[in-house]
Amino acid sequence: MIIFGVSVFYIFGLIGTGQFHCPHCGGDRDYEHRTARRFFTLFFIPVIPLDKVGEAVRCQTCKTRFDPIVLRRPTTAQLASSLPAGMRAAAAIMVRAGGASDAAVRVATDAVHEAGAADYDVSHLQADAGQPTELAVEPLRNLAANFTQDACERQLANAVRVGLADGPLNQQEREALHWIAEQLGMTPAHATGVIATVEQSITRG
């Protein structure tokens, strides 16, 4: 007699591995992303894969399983790198728009240092400023995705200070600032407000 049927036995296939922020451990950990499938069996041996019944992300440290949506959360390392990367992009855009005066370069490098990149120097800024504008899109959008609106406003304000370092903003610098603000998820009105606030503070100072 041949015995066959759909077994309640599941086989978990590996989809991928990497690092994620484990909610249970409270830090960055290695994970395995696996999927479970039911199998058609012949003599109790799984032969033909049937429907996929779900996926799970398993922390390799605490062994807890999570819904794959947990992988959308940034890791601590990603958070630490996205702030300086976003400020580097904004500083480079502003230096290219207004010219690399000594004052602008100094303010730009100071802003990136403040964002967390202590070893950033003039050579890095020159290299960044020589890159196509499109390459600034991803780091600016990552900054917006991983940080609060207040943090994005501070980075835009720092970009304004780069533009103001060698005098009033010119039209090209204003356009650059609004482009940066757009990548950070700000409306034109919001960007105008941040720019005006910084301009007024510099004038009063």
Buried (B, 14 or more C-beta within 10 A) or exposed (E): EEEEEEBEEEEBEEEEEEBBBBEEEEEBBEBBBBBBBBBEBEEEEBEEEEEEEEBBBBBEBEEBBBEBEBBEEBBEEBBEBBBBBBBBBBBBBBBBBBEBEEEBBEBBBBBBBBBBBEEBEEEBBEEBBEEEEEEBBBBBBBBBEBBEEEBBBBBBBBBBBBBBBBEEBEEBBBEBBBBBBBBBBBEEEBBBEBBEEBBEEEEEE
